[in-house]
């Protein structure tokens, strides 16, 4: 599975990276995280690529978040720290990608999937796109989710998203720029590629330089909460507060 967990297709100067987990919900397993980091780093140095689209696949969810089986098995501080460091490293790798990054979002955009999506430069959804940040009510800490949403959308929006943990209507997502636009599902990828091509034609030094400077502040925010995130998640996982909720989810 890990050999083709991330598919790539180039259309002109736009690279499409399609999440291809064996489950159509595209949980962010360790293998998918590492494959995405490697693909973005390769695209950064590839002169034939001017922009990238992140896509969950035709008829599939963008991502339902962290791999639940991997999460529930976390039981040792060193393993927990490694897992959380990898998540922060993924987010920073996305922010370090200086070329335009467009997210094509269908069905569920949950947890880590939510957080990856809001790191993109432009987000296109469909009438069935469902953003959800359900960590707290599932017994999992939401340190990164809360810090990221507060940084981008403000404290009160963060509280609605993270403390309520309910699906966000498309209208709400559009209002708060979680989605820049919504389009019919059958046109989602085409529209994302068109937007990526548009951004990719901007003068490169100006766009990429601006993005690097702007994203450097976001990276500082993530680095600033890295250790605290590890500490909180370690306390939660060692207390087994999450296991009942995760077992219920896995059993569905």
Secondary structure, DSSP 8 states (H G I E B T S, - for coil): -GGGSEEEEEETTEEEEEE--SSTT--B-HHHHHHHHHHHHHHHH-TT--EEEEE--TTS-SB-SB-HHHHHT--SHHHHHHHHHHHHHHHHHHHH--SEEEEEE-SEEETHHHHHHTTSSEEEE-TT-EEE--TGGGT---HHHHHHHHHHH-HHHHHHHHHH---B-HHHHHHTTS-SEE--GGGHHHHHHHHHHHHHTS-HHHHHHHHHHHHHHHHHHHHHTHHHHHHHHHHHHHTTTTHHHHHHHHT-
